[in-house]
Amino acid sequence: MLIAMLSNIQIKNFKCLRDISLRIGKVTVFIGPNGSGKSSVIQALMVLKQSVNNPDVLLNGQLISLGDFKDVLNVGSSRSEITIAMGGEGFLELIRNYEFSYEVTFGSQGTIRHYGELRTQTILKSLSGGLDLPEGIIEIKPSGVRVGNSLVNFASNDRIGHPIRVSGGSIPGDKEGRRQYQELKSLCEEAASVIAKELNNIFAVPGIRGIDKPITELFNNPVKDFITSDGLSKQASNLASTLGYAPEIADKISIWTERLSGRKVRQRLVPDKRTSIETLNPKYNTNIVNEGMGLNQLIFPFSQLAHVPPNSLIAIEEP
């Protein structure tokens, strides 16, 4: 179980954001004129999320597509590099309570530096390190953790979201020693995966949303992220497929829409592996595309809220 709270974000030279630091609470509202950077904050987080496990930051990926590096570099920047950093606290089963921070700097040729820190209440206490290219490895602290005759070593890693990895260790020959080693290794692997887990639990509801066709394609599986760089129709199918495979979520959303608008919603399967979302009225049912835009817009944030793990961060554009 992951319980997390992202508490701060820092962004430098990304689009119109020259150098900003934000404190994030349980509910945070951005208010400002067009072009002031509200959406850019969400896009920066999505860039990191879609880059997890890749050696370089992906400006064009599964979630969003932003063009070339020059398209997102701040026009007035004196340095040709962008930095995105974040920090917060959370809870995981093995390492219990923790605090973390993570920073990525990238340029036109790819990732320049990424660095992470973790502070826990376990025997591990703290873990920090990463890569600074082309200089190489930033010192890993500690380089290893020992319990009895069991030793687990750490090394730097070039994968976004994973600045530190478990790189082996020393396994005792006796049965109890091997058990102890596996427990220590599991704790260390969980600690090294914290930042990637945090990034994967950030979700975005785009400003342009809604079911755009009366009948949409039904995919093979539900998805966690409805937002996609493949267009509005794919986004609508992501939503419809998730509702189709998770009736408990569809029922919850129907309760919420009825409470707010007086209308329930349901999904109706049609031939050739397709689906239709309808609103239910006392005398007749209406396809969602023929309803008012408000209800069509609402089912996206409702569905994302109902479908993500507890304590995720959900960024909703045009709420």
N, C-alpha and C positions, 0 to 999 in steps of 0.2 A: 504493500500500500504506500502510495506517495501522497503526502499532504504538503503542499508548497505554497509559498506566498512571495511572488516577485515584488520587491519593494523599491527598486531604483533602476533607472535606465539612463545611460549616457550615450549620446550620438554626436559624432564630429564629422563635418564635411559631407553629410549625406543629403543630397538634393538641397532644399532651402535651409536645412538645419546646420548652421555653422558650428555651434558648440552648445548643446543643451544638456541639462541634468534634470531628471524628473523623479519625483517621489510618487510611488504608486500605492494607493490604498485599496481597500476591498471594493470600493466603487470610485472610479476616477473619471471625470468628465473633461474633455477638451473642448473649449469654446474659442472660436476665432474666425476671422474672415477667410475667404477662399485663398488658397495659396500660402497659408501661414504655417503649414507643416503638420497638421493634425493627422492626415493620412500617411505621411512619411514615417511617422513613429511606428505605425502598424506595419508598414511595408518593411521597415528595417528589421523588425522582429520576425516577419515571415521569411525574409532573406536568410536569416540565421537558421530558422527551422528547416527550410527546404535544403539547407547545406549540410545538415547533420550527417556524419559518416563520410563526407566527401573531403578530399585534401584541400580544396579551394572553395571559396564563397561562390555560390551560384546566384547570379542576378536573374537568370532565366531558368526556371525550374517548374516543378509540378504545381506549385501554389500560385506564384506570380511571375510575371515576365516584365522586366524593367529596361531592357535594352543593353547598350554597352556601358562600360565603366564611365566614359565621359558623359553619358546621359544622366548619371546619378551623382557625379562629383559636384560639390558645391561650386558655383561659378566663381565666387570670390576667394576660393581657397588658395593659400600660398603653398600647400603641400598636396601632392597627387596621391593621397591616401585617405581612406575612410575608416573610422573606428566606431564599433558598436559594442557597448559594454552593458552588463546587467548584473544584478545581485539580489539576494533575498535570503529566505530561511525556509526550512521545511522539516519533514520527518519521513524516515524510511525504516522499515522493520529492523534491519540489522544495525545500521549506524545511528538510529534514533534521531534525536534533534540535531540539526546542522545549520550552518550559515555558509553561503557560497558567494563567489563572484567570478565573472568570466568576461574576458575582453578579446575581441578579434579586430585586427587591423588588416586591410587588404588594399591592393592597388590594381593598376591595369593589367599586371602580369600575374595576379593571383594573391593568395594569402601571404602577408608579410610577417605577422605575429599572431599567435593566440596563446592565451595564458589563463589558467584557472586556479582558484584557491578554494579549499574546503576546510571548515572547522567543525569538529564533532566532539561529542562527549564520550567517545569510545576510547579504547587503547590506542587507536590511530591518532587521536587528538587533532592533527592537521595534515593537510596534503596540498601541495602546490607545485606548479611547474608548467611547462609547455614548450613551444618552439618560437624562436626568433630567427627568421630567415633573411639573408643567407648565413647569418652568424652561427646558427645551429641551436643546440639544446640549451634551454634555460634550466638552471639547476633544479632537480627534483628533490623536494624535501617532504618526508624522509625518502631516502633511496630504497628503503626496505623496512618491514615490520617483523619483529620476531616475538613469538610466544613459545617458551620452552625451546625445543629443538626444531620448531617449525619456523620457516622464514619465507616471506613473500616479498618479491622485489617489484619496484615500479620503474617505468621508463617513460620518456616523452612520446607523444603520438602526433601524427600530422593530420588527424581527422577532426573536422569541425565538431565541436561538442564533446570531444574526448581528448583533451590536452594531455592526459595522463592515462597510462594503461598498466595493467598487471603484466609483468614480463617474465614470470617464472618464480623460482624459489628453491627452497630445500625441504624435501619431504622425508620425515623420519621413517624408519623401516618397520616400526611396531604398529599394531592396529590402532591403539589409542593415539599415537603420534599422527598417523594418517588422518584420523578423524579430526584431530585438532587442526591439522593443516587445512583440511577442506573448509572448516568453519572460518578460519582466518582468511583464506582465499576468497570465500564468498563475501565476507565483510569488505575486503579490499576492492573486489570487483564492483560491489554496490556503490562504494564511495567513489570509484573512478567513473561511474556511469551517471552520477547526479546531474551534471550539467546537461547532458543529452536528454535525460528524462524531463528536466525543466523545460527545455526548448520544445520537446515533442508535446508538452501539455499547454502550449500557447495556441489559441485558435482565433480565427478572424471571420467575421461576417461582413461581406463586402457591401459597399453602398449601392451598387447596381446588382439587384437580386430579384428573385421572383420566378415563378414557373412561366415560361415563355411560350409553351405550346400546349394544346389541349391534351395531347398524349405524348409521353416521354419514354425513352428507352429504359428498360430495367436491367441493371448490371447484375453480375453474379454474386456480389457481396456488398454488405454495408460498408461505409467509409466513415472515418472520424472527421476528416476535413472536407467540408462542402465547397470551400473556395478552391478555384482551380484557374490555371492560366489558359485553359482550353476553351473558354467561352461560356456564355450564359446557358446554352442548352446542356453542356456537360455538367455544369453546376447544378442545374435543375434535376438532372438524372442522378447525380450524387445524392441529393436530398430525397428524391422519390424512392430510390433503391434502398436507402437506409430505413425509411418509413416502412417499406414493404417487408424487409427482413427483421424488423424490430417492432412488432405490433404494440408492445408495451410503451414504446416511445410515441407511436402514433396516437395511442389512447390518451397519453398525458397531454400532448399538444392539442388534441381535440377538446379536452377539458379547459385548457387555458384560452383557446380561441372562443369557446362558448362563453366563458366568464367575461371576456373583454368585448366581444362583438355580438354575442347572442347566437353565433353559428358554430356548429361542430364541423370538423373536417374528417374526411375518410379517404382512403386510397382504394381504387377499384382496378383490379387486374383486367387487362384486355389481351386478345390473342397476339401471338408473335412476340411474346416476352416484352410487353409494354405495360404501361400503367397510367392511370389518370387520377388526379387529385380533385376531389369535389367538396363543396360545402353543402351541408344538409339543412334544408328548410322544412317547415311543417307540411307544405303542399308539394314541393318539388326540390330536386337537387340541381346545383349549378356547378359547372366546371370552374375551377379556380381562376382560369384566365378571363372568365366573364364576370368575375366578382369585382368589387372595388379594389383598387391597387393596395389599399391599406392592409387588408387581410392577406393578400398574396405576399406582400413584403414581410408580414409578421411571422409567417411560418418558418422562415429561415432562422432568425435569431432564436425563436422558441425551440426549433429542432436542435440547433447547436447547443443550447443550454441544457436540453434534456439528454443529450447524447455523450457529452464529454465526461471524463473522470472528475470526481469531486476535487475542489480547490484548483481547478485549471484557471488559466487566465483567458478570458474571452474578450476580444476587441471588436466592438460593433460600430461600423461606420454608419452615419445617418440614422441614429437610433430612433 
